[in-house]
Amino acid sequence: NMEALGAQLGWSRDALQQFADVANGLDIATDMDAERAGTNLAQFANITKMAQGDAERYASSIVGLGNNKATTESKISDMAMGMASAGTQAGMSQADILGVAAAAASLGMEAQAGGSAFSKTINEIGMQVSTNGKQLEQWASLAHMSVDEFKSAWSSDVTGTFVAVVRGMGEVSANGGDLNATLADLGITELRQSDFLRRLAGNSELLSKAVSLSNSEWERNTALQNEVDNRNQSLASKMQVLQNRVTAVAADLGGPLADAALAAVDAAKP
């Protein structure tokens, strides 16, 4: 029972019906079953302090991203869980986190590796900003900003500033520079983190488009219901075809076959 699961996961009584509807909708519309979808939803909401009334927006973002990116909804959901804490602490919205997660998942990153690498990167930039660290100027330079501009941008638009940094990393490679040396200069030597940033740097447009799409799907809040409706209509049409064929066979072969089929169905009932 999804409502019981929601209650166990801390969902408020007046929002349990919506929780169940969203979890069951994700079961129909995605590659996740209802229990996994509901658990991820509740944990993501707890970590990011998401309003429980935004559950369907969360699901619509995931479905919209899954329909338009080279990954699945379950991978986006799992990746977002690993990015949720660091992203939220830095000031990213839920939709932004889902967009970055979809970009990383569509580039073949596994959830644990991607979540860890993202968190380390976001935390490192935040630390440089808050302490005027010795590498702050290098981070700002990648984003084509002065130190003061970068600090201001980081405080007002973390996601946009992160995208600008990734775009700058891509320009290093595109202009014949050594991205590995740039990363080393920033103190990034851990394999997962450097792999994560290299993949994004080579696909900065994919990252910015995923973030934009996630936000638009969050605002529209229609992707989940549309997908559920499409799946239900498809199932209904297949059942109609099946019914028509059974009716045609029964008409051709007459009553005895129909009687035998009914007897078989009755016998199969629990």
VEXKEMI-974042 format. One record per residue (C-alpha): residue number from 1; residue in three letters; x, y, z. Coordinates in Angstrom, 1 decimal. Example, Ala and Ser with C-alpha at 12.3 -4.5 7.8 and 13.67 -1.06 7.14 Angstrom:
BEGIN
<roro><n>1</n><res>ala</res><X>12.3</X><Y>-4.5</Y><Z>7.8</Z></roro>
<roro><n>2</n><res>ser</res><X>13.7</X><Y>-1.1</Y><Z>7.1</Z></roro>
//
This chain:
BEGIN
<roro><n>1</n><res>asn</res><X>0.0</X><Y>0.0</Y><Z>0.0</Z></roro>
<roro><n>2</n><res>met</res><X>1.6</X><Y>3.2</Y><Z>-1.2</Z></roro>
<roro><n>3</n><res>glu</res><X>-0.2</X><Y>5.4</Y><Z>1.4</Z></roro>
<roro><n>4</n><res>ala</res><X>1.2</X><Y>3.2</Y><Z>4.2</Z></roro>
<roro><n>5</n><res>leu</res><X>4.7</X><Y>3.5</Y><Z>2.6</Z></roro>
<roro><n>6</n><res>gly</res><X>4.3</X><Y>7.3</Y><Z>2.4</Z></roro>
<roro><n>7</n><res>ala</res><X>3.3</X><Y>7.4</Y><Z>6.1</Z></roro>
<roro><n>8</n><res>gln</res><X>6.4</X><Y>5.4</Y><Z>7.0</Z></roro>
<roro><n>9</n><res>leu</res><X>8.6</X><Y>7.8</Y><Z>5.1</Z></roro>
<roro><n>10</n><res>gly</res><X>7.3</X><Y>10.8</Y><Z>6.9</Z></roro>
<roro><n>11</n><res>trp</res><X>4.6</X><Y>12.0</Y><Z>4.4</Z></roro>
<roro><n>12</n><res>ser</res><X>1.9</X><Y>14.0</Y><Z>6.1</Z></roro>
<roro><n>13</n><res>arg</res><X>-1.6</X><Y>12.5</Y><Z>6.3</Z></roro>
<roro><n>14</n><res>asp</res><X>-3.3</X><Y>15.1</Y><Z>4.1</Z></roro>
<roro><n>15</n><res>ala</res><X>-0.7</X><Y>14.5</Y><Z>1.3</Z></roro>
<roro><n>16</n><res>leu</res><X>-0.7</X><Y>10.6</Y><Z>1.3</Z></roro>
<roro><n>17</n><res>gln</res><X>-3.2</X><Y>10.3</Y><Z>-1.5</Z></roro>
<roro><n>18</n><res>gln</res><X>-1.1</X><Y>12.4</Y><Z>-3.8</Z></roro>
<roro><n>19</n><res>phe</res><X>2.0</X><Y>10.5</Y><Z>-2.8</Z></roro>
<roro><n>20</n><res>ala</res><X>0.3</X><Y>7.2</Y><Z>-3.7</Z></roro>
<roro><n>21</n><res>asp</res><X>-1.0</X><Y>8.7</Y><Z>-7.0</Z></roro>
<roro><n>22</n><res>val</res><X>2.5</X><Y>9.9</Y><Z>-8.0</Z></roro>
<roro><n>23</n><res>ala</res><X>4.3</X><Y>6.7</Y><Z>-7.0</Z></roro>
<roro><n>24</n><res>asn</res><X>1.7</X><Y>4.6</Y><Z>-8.9</Z></roro>
<roro><n>25</n><res>gly</res><X>1.9</X><Y>7.0</Y><Z>-11.9</Z></roro>
<roro><n>26</n><res>leu</res><X>5.7</X><Y>6.6</Y><Z>-12.0</Z></roro>
<roro><n>27</n><res>asp</res><X>5.2</X><Y>2.8</Y><Z>-11.8</Z></roro>
<roro><n>28</n><res>ile</res><X>3.0</X><Y>3.1</Y><Z>-15.0</Z></roro>
<roro><n>29</n><res>ala</res><X>5.1</X><Y>5.7</Y><Z>-16.8</Z></roro>
<roro><n>30</n><res>thr</res><X>8.7</X><Y>4.7</Y><Z>-16.1</Z></roro>
<roro><n>31</n><res>asp</res><X>11.1</X><Y>1.8</Y><Z>-15.5</Z></roro>
<roro><n>32</n><res>met</res><X>10.6</X><Y>2.1</Y><Z>-11.7</Z></roro>
<roro><n>33</n><res>asp</res><X>8.2</X><Y>0.1</Y><Z>-9.6</Z></roro>
<roro><n>34</n><res>ala</res><X>5.9</X><Y>2.1</Y><Z>-7.3</Z></roro>
<roro><n>35</n><res>glu</res><X>7.9</X><Y>1.2</Y><Z>-4.1</Z></roro>
<roro><n>36</n><res>arg</res><X>11.2</X><Y>2.3</Y><Z>-5.5</Z></roro>
<roro><n>37</n><res>ala</res><X>9.6</X><Y>5.5</Y><Z>-7.0</Z></roro>
<roro><n>38</n><res>gly</res><X>7.9</X><Y>6.3</Y><Z>-3.8</Z></roro>
<roro><n>39</n><res>thr</res><X>11.0</X><Y>5.7</Y><Z>-1.6</Z></roro>
<roro><n>40</n><res>asn</res><X>13.2</X><Y>7.9</Y><Z>-3.9</Z></roro>
<roro><n>41</n><res>leu</res><X>10.5</X><Y>10.6</Y><Z>-4.0</Z></roro>
<roro><n>42</n><res>ala</res><X>10.2</X><Y>10.8</Y><Z>-0.2</Z></roro>
<roro><n>43</n><res>gln</res><X>13.9</X><Y>10.7</Y><Z>0.5</Z></roro>
<roro><n>44</n><res>phe</res><X>14.6</X><Y>13.4</Y><Z>-2.2</Z></roro>
<roro><n>45</n><res>ala</res><X>11.9</X><Y>15.5</Y><Z>-0.6</Z></roro>
<roro><n>46</n><res>asn</res><X>13.4</X><Y>15.1</Y><Z>2.8</Z></roro>
<roro><n>47</n><res>ile</res><X>17.0</X><Y>15.9</Y><Z>1.7</Z></roro>
<roro><n>48</n><res>thr</res><X>16.0</X><Y>18.9</Y><Z>-0.4</Z></roro>
<roro><n>49</n><res>lys</res><X>13.3</X><Y>20.2</Y><Z>1.9</Z></roro>
<roro><n>50</n><res>met</res><X>10.9</X><Y>19.9</Y><Z>-1.1</Z></roro>
<roro><n>51</n><res>ala</res><X>7.3</X><Y>20.8</Y><Z>-0.4</Z></roro>
<roro><n>52</n><res>gln</res><X>5.2</X><Y>17.6</Y><Z>-0.4</Z></roro>
<roro><n>53</n><res>gly</res><X>2.7</X><Y>19.3</Y><Z>-2.7</Z></roro>
<roro><n>54</n><res>asp</res><X>5.5</X><Y>19.4</Y><Z>-5.4</Z></roro>
<roro><n>55</n><res>ala</res><X>5.6</X><Y>15.6</Y><Z>-5.7</Z></roro>
<roro><n>56</n><res>glu</res><X>3.9</X><Y>15.6</Y><Z>-9.1</Z></roro>
<roro><n>57</n><res>arg</res><X>6.3</X><Y>18.4</Y><Z>-10.3</Z></roro>
<roro><n>58</n><res>tyr</res><X>9.2</X><Y>16.2</Y><Z>-9.3</Z></roro>
<roro><n>59</n><res>ala</res><X>7.8</X><Y>13.3</Y><Z>-11.2</Z></roro>
<roro><n>60</n><res>ser</res><X>7.0</X><Y>15.4</Y><Z>-14.3</Z></roro>
<roro><n>61</n><res>ser</res><X>10.6</X><Y>16.6</Y><Z>-14.4</Z></roro>
<roro><n>62</n><res>ile</res><X>11.9</X><Y>13.1</Y><Z>-14.2</Z></roro>
<roro><n>63</n><res>val</res><X>9.5</X><Y>11.8</Y><Z>-16.9</Z></roro>
<roro><n>64</n><res>gly</res><X>10.1</X><Y>14.7</Y><Z>-19.2</Z></roro>
<roro><n>65</n><res>leu</res><X>13.9</X><Y>14.2</Y><Z>-18.9</Z></roro>
<roro><n>66</n><res>gly</res><X>13.6</X><Y>10.5</Y><Z>-19.3</Z></roro>
<roro><n>67</n><res>asn</res><X>11.7</X><Y>11.0</Y><Z>-22.5</Z></roro>
<roro><n>68</n><res>asn</res><X>14.2</X><Y>13.4</Y><Z>-24.0</Z></roro>
<roro><n>69</n><res>lys</res><X>17.6</X><Y>12.3</Y><Z>-22.8</Z></roro>
<roro><n>70</n><res>ala</res><X>19.7</X><Y>9.1</Y><Z>-23.4</Z></roro>
<roro><n>71</n><res>thr</res><X>18.9</X><Y>7.6</Y><Z>-20.0</Z></roro>
<roro><n>72</n><res>thr</res><X>16.1</X><Y>6.2</Y><Z>-17.9</Z></roro>
<roro><n>73</n><res>glu</res><X>14.0</X><Y>7.7</Y><Z>-15.2</Z></roro>
<roro><n>74</n><res>ser</res><X>15.4</X><Y>5.3</Y><Z>-12.6</Z></roro>
<roro><n>75</n><res>lys</res><X>18.9</X><Y>6.4</Y><Z>-13.3</Z></roro>
<roro><n>76</n><res>ile</res><X>17.9</X><Y>10.0</Y><Z>-13.2</Z></roro>
<roro><n>77</n><res>ser</res><X>16.2</X><Y>9.4</Y><Z>-9.8</Z></roro>
<roro><n>78</n><res>asp</res><X>19.1</X><Y>7.5</Y><Z>-8.4</Z></roro>
<roro><n>79</n><res>met</res><X>21.6</X><Y>10.1</Y><Z>-9.6</Z></roro>
<roro><n>80</n><res>ala</res><X>19.6</X><Y>12.9</Y><Z>-8.1</Z></roro>
<roro><n>81</n><res>met</res><X>19.6</X><Y>11.2</Y><Z>-4.7</Z></roro>
<roro><n>82</n><res>gly</res><X>23.4</X><Y>11.3</Y><Z>-4.7</Z></roro>
<roro><n>83</n><res>met</res><X>23.5</X><Y>15.0</Y><Z>-5.7</Z></roro>
<roro><n>84</n><res>ala</res><X>20.6</X><Y>16.2</Y><Z>-3.5</Z></roro>
<roro><n>85</n><res>ser</res><X>22.4</X><Y>17.1</Y><Z>-0.3</Z></roro>
<roro><n>86</n><res>ala</res><X>25.4</X><Y>19.0</Y><Z>-1.8</Z></roro>
<roro><n>87</n><res>gly</res><X>23.2</X><Y>20.7</Y><Z>-4.4</Z></roro>
<roro><n>88</n><res>thr</res><X>20.6</X><Y>21.8</Y><Z>-1.8</Z></roro>
<roro><n>89</n><res>gln</res><X>23.3</X><Y>23.1</Y><Z>0.6</Z></roro>
<roro><n>90</n><res>ala</res><X>24.8</X><Y>25.2</Y><Z>-2.2</Z></roro>
<roro><n>91</n><res>gly</res><X>21.4</X><Y>26.7</Y><Z>-3.1</Z></roro>
<roro><n>92</n><res>met</res><X>20.3</X><Y>24.7</Y><Z>-6.2</Z></roro>
<roro><n>93</n><res>ser</res><X>16.6</X><Y>24.1</Y><Z>-6.7</Z></roro>
<roro><n>94</n><res>gln</res><X>15.1</X><Y>20.6</Y><Z>-7.0</Z></roro>
<roro><n>95</n><res>ala</res><X>14.5</X><Y>21.1</Y><Z>-10.7</Z></roro>
<roro><n>96</n><res>asp</res><X>18.2</X><Y>22.1</Y><Z>-11.2</Z></roro>
<roro><n>97</n><res>ile</res><X>19.4</X><Y>19.0</Y><Z>-9.3</Z></roro>
<roro><n>98</n><res>leu</res><X>17.2</X><Y>16.8</Y><Z>-11.5</Z></roro>
<roro><n>99</n><res>gly</res><X>18.6</X><Y>18.4</Y><Z>-14.6</Z></roro>
<roro><n>100</n><res>val</res><X>22.2</X><Y>18.0</Y><Z>-13.7</Z></roro>
<roro><n>101</n><res>ala</res><X>21.5</X><Y>14.4</Y><Z>-12.7</Z></roro>
<roro><n>102</n><res>ala</res><X>19.9</X><Y>13.7</Y><Z>-16.1</Z></roro>
<roro><n>103</n><res>ala</res><X>22.9</X><Y>15.1</Y><Z>-17.9</Z></roro>
<roro><n>104</n><res>ala</res><X>25.3</X><Y>13.0</Y><Z>-15.9</Z></roro>
<roro><n>105</n><res>ala</res><X>23.2</X><Y>9.9</Y><Z>-16.3</Z></roro>
<roro><n>106</n><res>ser</res><X>22.9</X><Y>10.4</Y><Z>-20.0</Z></roro>
<roro><n>107</n><res>leu</res><X>26.7</X><Y>10.6</Y><Z>-20.3</Z></roro>
<roro><n>108</n><res>gly</res><X>27.0</X><Y>7.1</Y><Z>-18.7</Z></roro>
<roro><n>109</n><res>met</res><X>27.9</X><Y>8.0</Y><Z>-15.2</Z></roro>
<roro><n>110</n><res>glu</res><X>26.8</X><Y>5.6</Y><Z>-12.5</Z></roro>
<roro><n>111</n><res>ala</res><X>24.7</X><Y>7.1</Y><Z>-9.7</Z></roro>
<roro><n>112</n><res>gln</res><X>27.2</X><Y>6.6</Y><Z>-6.9</Z></roro>
<roro><n>113</n><res>ala</res><X>30.2</X><Y>7.9</Y><Z>-8.9</Z></roro>
<roro><n>114</n><res>gly</res><X>28.3</X><Y>10.8</Y><Z>-10.3</Z></roro>
<roro><n>115</n><res>gly</res><X>26.7</X><Y>11.8</Y><Z>-7.0</Z></roro>
<roro><n>116</n><res>ser</res><X>30.1</X><Y>11.7</Y><Z>-5.2</Z></roro>
<roro><n>117</n><res>ala</res><X>32.0</X><Y>13.6</Y><Z>-8.0</Z></roro>
<roro><n>118</n><res>phe</res><X>29.3</X><Y>16.3</Y><Z>-8.2</Z></roro>
<roro><n>119</n><res>ser</res><X>29.2</X><Y>16.8</Y><Z>-4.4</Z></roro>
<roro><n>120</n><res>lys</res><X>33.0</X><Y>17.1</Y><Z>-4.2</Z></roro>
<roro><n>121</n><res>thr</res><X>33.0</X><Y>19.7</Y><Z>-7.0</Z></roro>
<roro><n>122</n><res>ile</res><X>30.2</X><Y>21.8</Y><Z>-5.6</Z></roro>
<roro><n>123</n><res>asn</res><X>31.6</X><Y>21.7</Y><Z>-2.1</Z></roro>
<roro><n>124</n><res>glu</res><X>35.0</X><Y>22.6</Y><Z>-3.3</Z></roro>
<roro><n>125</n><res>ile</res><X>33.8</X><Y>25.6</Y><Z>-5.3</Z></roro>
<roro><n>126</n><res>gly</res><X>31.7</X><Y>26.7</Y><Z>-2.3</Z></roro>
<roro><n>127</n><res>met</res><X>34.7</X><Y>26.4</Y><Z>0.0</Z></roro>
<roro><n>128</n><res>gln</res><X>36.8</X><Y>28.5</Y><Z>-2.3</Z></roro>
<roro><n>129</n><res>val</res><X>34.1</X><Y>31.2</Y><Z>-2.5</Z></roro>
<roro><n>130</n><res>ser</res><X>33.5</X><Y>31.3</Y><Z>1.3</Z></roro>
<roro><n>131</n><res>thr</res><X>37.2</X><Y>31.4</Y><Z>2.2</Z></roro>
<roro><n>132</n><res>asn</res><X>38.7</X><Y>33.4</Y><Z>-0.7</Z></roro>
<roro><n>133</n><res>gly</res><X>40.7</X><Y>30.3</Y><Z>-1.5</Z></roro>
<roro><n>134</n><res>lys</res><X>43.9</X><Y>30.3</Y><Z>-3.5</Z></roro>
<roro><n>135</n><res>gln</res><X>42.2</X><Y>28.6</Y><Z>-6.5</Z></roro>
<roro><n>136</n><res>leu</res><X>39.1</X><Y>30.9</Y><Z>-6.5</Z></roro>
<roro><n>137</n><res>glu</res><X>40.6</X><Y>33.0</Y><Z>-9.3</Z></roro>
<roro><n>138</n><res>gln</res><X>41.1</X><Y>29.9</Y><Z>-11.5</Z></roro>
<roro><n>139</n><res>trp</res><X>37.5</X><Y>28.9</Y><Z>-11.0</Z></roro>
<roro><n>140</n><res>ala</res><X>36.3</X><Y>32.4</Y><Z>-11.8</Z></roro>
<roro><n>141</n><res>ser</res><X>38.5</X><Y>32.5</Y><Z>-14.9</Z></roro>
<roro><n>142</n><res>leu</res><X>37.0</X><Y>29.3</Y><Z>-16.3</Z></roro>
<roro><n>143</n><res>ala</res><X>33.6</X><Y>31.0</Y><Z>-16.0</Z></roro>
<roro><n>144</n><res>his</res><X>34.9</X><Y>34.2</Y><Z>-17.7</Z></roro>
<roro><n>145</n><res>met</res><X>34.3</X><Y>36.2</Y><Z>-14.5</Z></roro>
<roro><n>146</n><res>ser</res><X>36.3</X><Y>38.3</Y><Z>-12.1</Z></roro>
<roro><n>147</n><res>val</res><X>36.6</X><Y>37.0</Y><Z>-8.5</Z></roro>
<roro><n>148</n><res>asp</res><X>34.0</X><Y>39.4</Y><Z>-7.3</Z></roro>
<roro><n>149</n><res>glu</res><X>31.6</X><Y>38.6</Y><Z>-10.2</Z></roro>
<roro><n>150</n><res>phe</res><X>32.1</X><Y>34.9</Y><Z>-9.5</Z></roro>
<roro><n>151</n><res>lys</res><X>31.4</X><Y>35.2</Y><Z>-5.8</Z></roro>
<roro><n>152</n><res>ser</res><X>28.2</X><Y>37.2</Y><Z>-6.6</Z></roro>
<roro><n>153</n><res>ala</res><X>27.1</X><Y>34.7</Y><Z>-9.2</Z></roro>
<roro><n>154</n><res>trp</res><X>27.7</X><Y>31.8</Y><Z>-6.9</Z></roro>
<roro><n>155</n><res>ser</res><X>25.5</X><Y>33.3</Y><Z>-4.2</Z></roro>
<roro><n>156</n><res>ser</res><X>22.7</X><Y>34.2</Y><Z>-6.6</Z></roro>
<roro><n>157</n><res>asp</res><X>22.7</X><Y>31.4</Y><Z>-9.2</Z></roro>
<roro><n>158</n><res>val</res><X>24.7</X><Y>28.3</Y><Z>-8.3</Z></roro>
<roro><n>159</n><res>thr</res><X>23.5</X><Y>26.2</Y><Z>-11.2</Z></roro>
<roro><n>160</n><res>gly</res><X>24.1</X><Y>28.8</Y><Z>-13.8</Z></roro>
<roro><n>161</n><res>thr</res><X>27.6</X><Y>29.5</Y><Z>-12.5</Z></roro>
<roro><n>162</n><res>phe</res><X>28.4</X><Y>25.7</Y><Z>-12.4</Z></roro>
<roro><n>163</n><res>val</res><X>27.2</X><Y>25.5</Y><Z>-16.0</Z></roro>
<roro><n>164</n><res>ala</res><X>29.5</X><Y>28.4</Y><Z>-16.9</Z></roro>
<roro><n>165</n><res>val</res><X>32.5</X><Y>26.7</Y><Z>-15.2</Z></roro>
<roro><n>166</n><res>val</res><X>31.7</X><Y>23.5</Y><Z>-17.2</Z></roro>
<roro><n>167</n><res>arg</res><X>31.4</X><Y>25.4</Y><Z>-20.4</Z></roro>
<roro><n>168</n><res>gly</res><X>34.8</X><Y>27.1</Y><Z>-19.7</Z></roro>
<roro><n>169</n><res>met</res><X>36.4</X><Y>23.6</Y><Z>-19.1</Z></roro>
<roro><n>170</n><res>gly</res><X>35.0</X><Y>22.6</Y><Z>-22.5</Z></roro>
<roro><n>171</n><res>glu</res><X>36.7</X><Y>25.6</Y><Z>-24.1</Z></roro>
<roro><n>172</n><res>val</res><X>40.0</X><Y>24.6</Y><Z>-22.7</Z></roro>
<roro><n>173</n><res>ser</res><X>39.9</X><Y>21.4</Y><Z>-24.7</Z></roro>
<roro><n>174</n><res>ala</res><X>38.4</X><Y>23.0</Y><Z>-27.7</Z></roro>
<roro><n>175</n><res>asn</res><X>41.2</X><Y>25.6</Y><Z>-27.8</Z></roro>
<roro><n>176</n><res>gly</res><X>43.9</X><Y>22.9</Y><Z>-27.7</Z></roro>
<roro><n>177</n><res>gly</res><X>44.6</X><Y>23.2</Y><Z>-24.0</Z></roro>
<roro><n>178</n><res>asp</res><X>45.2</X><Y>20.4</Y><Z>-21.5</Z></roro>
<roro><n>179</n><res>leu</res><X>42.1</X><Y>19.9</Y><Z>-19.4</Z></roro>
<roro><n>180</n><res>asn</res><X>43.8</X><Y>17.4</Y><Z>-17.2</Z></roro>
<roro><n>181</n><res>ala</res><X>46.4</X><Y>20.0</Y><Z>-16.3</Z></roro>
<roro><n>182</n><res>thr</res><X>43.7</X><Y>22.5</Y><Z>-15.6</Z></roro>
<roro><n>183</n><res>leu</res><X>41.9</X><Y>20.1</Y><Z>-13.3</Z></roro>
<roro><n>184</n><res>ala</res><X>45.2</X><Y>19.3</Y><Z>-11.6</Z></roro>
<roro><n>185</n><res>asp</res><X>45.8</X><Y>23.0</Y><Z>-11.0</Z></roro>
<roro><n>186</n><res>leu</res><X>42.4</X><Y>23.2</Y><Z>-9.3</Z></roro>
<roro><n>187</n><res>gly</res><X>43.4</X><Y>20.3</Y><Z>-7.0</Z></roro>
<roro><n>188</n><res>ile</res><X>41.1</X><Y>17.8</Y><Z>-8.8</Z></roro>
<roro><n>189</n><res>thr</res><X>43.1</X><Y>14.6</Y><Z>-9.1</Z></roro>
<roro><n>190</n><res>glu</res><X>40.5</X><Y>12.0</Y><Z>-7.9</Z></roro>
<roro><n>191</n><res>leu</res><X>39.6</X><Y>9.8</Y><Z>-10.8</Z></roro>
<roro><n>192</n><res>arg</res><X>35.8</X><Y>9.8</Y><Z>-10.5</Z></roro>
<roro><n>193</n><res>gln</res><X>35.7</X><Y>13.6</Y><Z>-10.1</Z></roro>
<roro><n>194</n><res>ser</res><X>38.0</X><Y>14.3</Y><Z>-13.0</Z></roro>
<roro><n>195</n><res>asp</res><X>36.1</X><Y>11.8</Y><Z>-15.2</Z></roro>
<roro><n>196</n><res>phe</res><X>32.8</X><Y>13.5</Y><Z>-14.2</Z></roro>
<roro><n>197</n><res>leu</res><X>34.0</X><Y>16.9</Y><Z>-15.1</Z></roro>
<roro><n>198</n><res>arg</res><X>35.7</X><Y>15.8</Y><Z>-18.4</Z></roro>
<roro><n>199</n><res>arg</res><X>32.4</X><Y>14.2</Y><Z>-19.5</Z></roro>
<roro><n>200</n><res>leu</res><X>30.4</X><Y>17.3</Y><Z>-18.7</Z></roro>
<roro><n>201</n><res>ala</res><X>33.0</X><Y>19.6</Y><Z>-20.2</Z></roro>
<roro><n>202</n><res>gly</res><X>32.7</X><Y>17.8</Y><Z>-23.5</Z></roro>
<roro><n>203</n><res>asn</res><X>28.9</X><Y>18.2</Y><Z>-23.4</Z></roro>
<roro><n>204</n><res>ser</res><X>28.2</X><Y>21.5</Y><Z>-21.7</Z></roro>
<roro><n>205</n><res>glu</res><X>25.3</X><Y>22.2</Y><Z>-24.1</Z></roro>
<roro><n>206</n><res>leu</res><X>23.7</X><Y>18.9</Y><Z>-23.0</Z></roro>
<roro><n>207</n><res>leu</res><X>24.0</X><Y>20.0</Y><Z>-19.4</Z></roro>
<roro><n>208</n><res>ser</res><X>22.5</X><Y>23.5</Y><Z>-19.9</Z></roro>
<roro><n>209</n><res>lys</res><X>19.6</X><Y>22.0</Y><Z>-22.0</Z></roro>
<roro><n>210</n><res>ala</res><X>18.9</X><Y>19.3</Y><Z>-19.4</Z></roro>
<roro><n>211</n><res>val</res><X>18.7</X><Y>22.0</Y><Z>-16.6</Z></roro>
<roro><n>212</n><res>ser</res><X>16.4</X><Y>24.1</Y><Z>-18.8</Z></roro>
<roro><n>213</n><res>leu</res><X>14.2</X><Y>21.2</Y><Z>-19.7</Z></roro>
<roro><n>214</n><res>ser</res><X>13.9</X><Y>20.1</Y><Z>-16.1</Z></roro>
<roro><n>215</n><res>asn</res><X>12.8</X><Y>23.5</Y><Z>-15.0</Z></roro>
<roro><n>216</n><res>ser</res><X>10.2</X><Y>23.8</Y><Z>-17.8</Z></roro>
<roro><n>217</n><res>glu</res><X>8.8</X><Y>20.4</Y><Z>-17.1</Z></roro>
<roro><n>218</n><res>trp</res><X>8.6</X><Y>21.3</Y><Z>-13.4</Z></roro>
<roro><n>219</n><res>glu</res><X>6.7</X><Y>24.5</Y><Z>-14.2</Z></roro>
<roro><n>220</n><res>arg</res><X>4.3</X><Y>22.8</Y><Z>-16.7</Z></roro>
<roro><n>221</n><res>asn</res><X>3.7</X><Y>19.8</Y><Z>-14.4</Z></roro>
<roro><n>222</n><res>thr</res><X>2.0</X><Y>17.7</Y><Z>-17.2</Z></roro>
<roro><n>223</n><res>ala</res><X>4.6</X><Y>15.1</Y><Z>-18.3</Z></roro>
<roro><n>224</n><res>leu</res><X>3.6</X><Y>12.5</Y><Z>-15.7</Z></roro>
<roro><n>225</n><res>gln</res><X>-0.1</X><Y>12.6</Y><Z>-16.3</Z></roro>
<roro><n>226</n><res>asn</res><X>0.4</X><Y>12.7</Y><Z>-20.1</Z></roro>
<roro><n>227</n><res>glu</res><X>2.6</X><Y>9.6</Y><Z>-20.0</Z></roro>
<roro><n>228</n><res>val</res><X>0.2</X><Y>7.7</Y><Z>-17.7</Z></roro>
<roro><n>229</n><res>asp</res><X>-2.7</X><Y>8.6</Y><Z>-20.1</Z></roro>
<roro><n>230</n><res>asn</res><X>-0.7</X><Y>7.5</Y><Z>-23.1</Z></roro>
<roro><n>231</n><res>arg</res><X>0.2</X><Y>4.1</Y><Z>-21.5</Z></roro>
<roro><n>232</n><res>asn</res><X>-3.4</X><Y>3.6</Y><Z>-20.4</Z></roro>
<roro><n>233</n><res>gln</res><X>-4.8</X><Y>4.4</Y><Z>-23.8</Z></roro>
<roro><n>234</n><res>ser</res><X>-2.3</X><Y>2.1</Y><Z>-25.4</Z></roro>
<roro><n>235</n><res>leu</res><X>-3.3</X><Y>-0.8</Y><Z>-23.0</Z></roro>
<roro><n>236</n><res>ala</res><X>-7.0</X><Y>0.0</Y><Z>-23.7</Z></roro>
<roro><n>237</n><res>ser</res><X>-6.5</X><Y>-0.2</Y><Z>-27.4</Z></roro>
<roro><n>238</n><res>lys</res><X>-4.7</X><Y>-3.5</Y><Z>-27.2</Z></roro>
<roro><n>239</n><res>met</res><X>-7.4</X><Y>-4.9</Y><Z>-25.0</Z></roro>
<roro><n>240</n><res>gln</res><X>-10.0</X><Y>-3.8</Y><Z>-27.6</Z></roro>
<roro><n>241</n><res>val</res><X>-8.1</X><Y>-5.6</Y><Z>-30.3</Z></roro>
<roro><n>242</n><res>leu</res><X>-7.9</X><Y>-8.7</Y><Z>-28.2</Z></roro>
<roro><n>243</n><res>gln</res><X>-11.6</X><Y>-8.5</Y><Z>-27.5</Z></roro>
<roro><n>244</n><res>asn</res><X>-12.4</X><Y>-8.1</Y><Z>-31.2</Z></roro>
<roro><n>245</n><res>arg</res><X>-10.3</X><Y>-11.1</Y><Z>-32.1</Z></roro>
<roro><n>246</n><res>val</res><X>-11.8</X><Y>-13.3</Y><Z>-29.4</Z></roro>
<roro><n>247</n><res>thr</res><X>-15.3</X><Y>-12.3</Y><Z>-30.5</Z></roro>
<roro><n>248</n><res>ala</res><X>-14.4</X><Y>-13.1</Y><Z>-34.2</Z></roro>
<roro><n>249</n><res>val</res><X>-13.0</X><Y>-16.5</Y><Z>-33.2</Z></roro>
<roro><n>250</n><res>ala</res><X>-16.0</X><Y>-17.3</Y><Z>-31.1</Z></roro>
<roro><n>251</n><res>ala</res><X>-18.3</X><Y>-16.3</Y><Z>-34.0</Z></roro>
<roro><n>252</n><res>asp</res><X>-16.4</X><Y>-18.6</Y><Z>-36.3</Z></roro>
<roro><n>253</n><res>leu</res><X>-16.2</X><Y>-21.6</Y><Z>-34.0</Z></roro>
<roro><n>254</n><res>gly</res><X>-19.5</X><Y>-21.2</Y><Z>-32.2</Z></roro>
<roro><n>255</n><res>gly</res><X>-20.7</X><Y>-21.7</Y><Z>-28.7</Z></roro>
<roro><n>256</n><res>pro</res><X>-18.7</X><Y>-24.8</Y><Z>-27.5</Z></roro>
<roro><n>257</n><res>leu</res><X>-15.4</X><Y>-22.9</Y><Z>-27.7</Z></roro>
<roro><n>258</n><res>ala</res><X>-16.8</X><Y>-19.9</Y><Z>-25.8</Z></roro>
<roro><n>259</n><res>asp</res><X>-18.2</X><Y>-22.2</Y><Z>-23.2</Z></roro>
<roro><n>260</n><res>ala</res><X>-14.8</X><Y>-23.9</Y><Z>-22.8</Z></roro>
<roro><n>261</n><res>ala</res><X>-13.1</X><Y>-20.6</Y><Z>-22.6</Z></roro>
<roro><n>262</n><res>leu</res><X>-15.5</X><Y>-19.4</Y><Z>-19.9</Z></roro>
<roro><n>263</n><res>ala</res><X>-14.9</X><Y>-22.6</Y><Z>-17.9</Z></roro>
<roro><n>264</n><res>ala</res><X>-11.2</X><Y>-22.1</Y><Z>-18.1</Z></roro>
<roro><n>265</n><res>val</res><X>-11.4</X><Y>-18.5</Y><Z>-16.9</Z></roro>
<roro><n>266</n><res>asp</res><X>-13.7</X><Y>-19.6</Y><Z>-14.0</Z></roro>
<roro><n>267</n><res>ala</res><X>-11.3</X><Y>-22.3</Y><Z>-13.1</Z></roro>
<roro><n>268</n><res>ala</res><X>-8.4</X><Y>-19.9</Y><Z>-13.1</Z></roro>
<roro><n>269</n><res>lys</res><X>-9.9</X><Y>-17.6</Y><Z>-10.5</Z></roro>
<roro><n>270</n><res>pro</res><X>-8.3</X><Y>-17.7</Y><Z>-7.1</Z></roro>
//
